[in-house]
Amino acid sequence: MSKTALTRRITRIRGYPRTDGWFTPEGSSQALRIGRDCFPSRQDAAADADHRRAQKIERLRIQLAKLEELLHAD
């Protein structure tokens, strides 16, 4: 799972891939979307997590620039 990798770590889970593109973890009734929430390999999950981190950093830089602009506008 790579969604929580933004703030924590990549989690390995066991379960069953379904034919409709979803993945059901063992002992759970909730499903995860393959390619969005979970990935077939750790390398794929790591690449997605790195991409998400880079996007978050860019959004934070934009937000910081806007705040600095407001600070200097006074």
C-alpha positions in Angstrom: 0.0 0.0 0.0 1.5 3.3 -0.9 -1.1 5.8 0.2 0.2 5.9 3.7 3.8 6.1 2.5 3.5 10.0 2.4 3.7 10.1 6.2 4.6 6.6 7.2 6.0 3.6 5.3 5.0 1.2 2.6 3.0 -1.6 4.0 3.0 -5.1 2.6 -0.4 -6.8 2.8 -1.6 -10.3 1.7 -4.8 -10.7 0.0 -6.6 -11.7 -3.2 -6.7 -9.7 -6.5 -10.1 -9.6 -8.1 -10.9 -9.6 -11.8 -12.5 -6.1 -11.5 -9.3 -4.3 -10.7 -9.7 -4.4 -6.9 -7.7 -6.2 -4.2 -9.2 -7.6 -1.0 -6.8 -8.0 1.9 -6.9 -11.2 4.0 -9.4 -10.9 6.8 -11.0 -7.7 5.5 -14.2 -6.9 3.7 -12.9 -3.6 2.3 -11.1 -3.5 -1.0 -8.3 -1.5 -2.4 -7.9 -0.2 -6.0 -4.9 -1.8 -7.7 -2.7 0.9 -9.2 -4.1 3.6 -7.0 -4.1 2.3 -3.4 -2.0 -0.8 -3.8 0.5 -2.3 -6.2 1.7 -5.8 -7.2 5.3 -5.1 -6.3 7.2 -3.1 -3.7 9.1 -1.3 -6.5 5.9 -0.1 -8.1 4.6 1.0 -4.6 7.9 2.8 -4.0 7.8 4.6 -7.3 4.2 5.8 -6.6 5.1 6.9 -3.1 8.1 8.9 -4.5 5.8 10.5 -7.1 3.2 11.4 -4.4 5.9 12.9 -2.1 7.2 15.0 -5.0 3.7 16.3 -5.7 3.1 17.1 -2.1 6.4 19.0 -1.8 5.6 21.0 -4.9 2.1 21.9 -3.5 3.7 23.0 -0.2 6.2 25.1 -2.1 3.4 26.9 -3.9 1.5 27.4 -0.7 4.6 28.7 1.0 5.3 31.2 -1.8 1.7 32.5 -1.6 2.0 33.0 2.2 5.3 34.8 1.8 3.8 37.0 -0.8 1.0 37.9 1.6 3.5 38.6 4.4 5.5 41.0 2.2 2.4 42.7 0.8 1.7 44.5 4.0 
